[in-house]
Amino acid sequence: MTTAQKIDIRQLNLAQLQAHFSEMNEPTYRAKQVYQWLWEKSVRKFEDMSNLSKDLRKKLDEKFVIKAVEIHTAQFSNDHTIKNAFRLADGNIVEGVLIPTDERMTACVSSQVGCSLTCKFCATGYMDRKRNLNADEIYDQVVLIDKQAKANYNIPLTNIVYMGMGEPLLNYTNVLKSIERITAPDGLNMSYKRITVSTAGISKMIKKLGDDGVKFNLALSLHAANDIKRNEIMPISEHNSLAALADALKYYYQKTKNPVTYEYIVFNHFNDEIEDAKELAKFCKHLPCKVNLIEYNPIQFADFTNAEADKIEAFASYLRKEGINTNIRRSRGKDIDAACGQLAVKTD
């Protein structure tokens, strides 16, 4: 049987795997052992499943395939951030980042090859979306970055953010399945509270998150609390107005009781005035939230510049006076194009 004809074993849930074992005249408890090797121990070769007989390992290798993700290249920033180009089994490349700070060790992972959205300030937005990532391909990024954190800094991952390439809510099923495997006791057993999914703002999918009662954190890339300005830099907002987003977010909060984080890149002479801060403060009144003010990271396709430091401080000061929990986030990995908005697979 060729590799193309083999069954991708990590696309099967435990019940489906057990059914295959019954067909193979193997005891179903062996399926549970294999499942443990795949998701708890993150083993990528059947030959390494040491509590299985050699005969069974051979049968598994003949029938199934494990489509493992590999690190193609890794770049190290002056601030110790590490950017990875991950090679998928089909040869496509996505990027993911390890962001070490004094307080935490964060993996920033991708959910799509490219992106179908066309945000003007984001390098990935200038790429075509080739396909969604499978849940195991997202999971593998987390496993590989965790190994990298331990190898380079002797500290395991503490946090995961779905803020890499792609729009997570346009790969809804696989993103939620990856989080289930990452948080499951028979998976990586990480806490939901350590995971944040970031969206450009797809109202109907935010409501679906509420219906599904998700436990992870939600971040919204807002960047303007004014429909005209937001449409200018984020074409997605033409069909997801601020009013629609506010309605969806209120519904989400009503269902989950989870506060929302608003990500706000402060662009020079675009959204950095006190009037912009007033509009943002008004939008923040809809539900419990916090605001992260983010430095703009330049990309070759756009001519935006970062707001002046005093403007950002004044902006933050206004929001805090309005009682809004506000943080100023400093860029990490800018020198290797690993910072927010800079991820893009170079083709030249």
Secondary structure, DSSP 4 states (H G I P E B T S, - for coil): --GGGSEEGGGS-HHHHHHHHHHTT--HHHHHHHHHHHHTS----GGG-TTS-HHHHHHHHHHEE----EEEEEEE-TTS-EEEEEEPTTS-EEEEEEEE-SS-EEEE--SEES-S---TT-GGGGSPP-EEPPHHHHHHHHHHHHHHHHHHHS----EEEE-SSS-GGGGHHHHHHHHHHHHSTTTT---GGGEEEEES--HHHHHHHHHTT--SEEEEE-S-SSHHHHHHH-GGGGSS-HHHHHHHHHHHHHHH---EEEEEE-BTTTS-SHHHHHHHHHHHTTSSEEEEEE-----TT----BPPHHHHHHHHHHHHHTT-EEEEEPP-SGGGT-STT-------
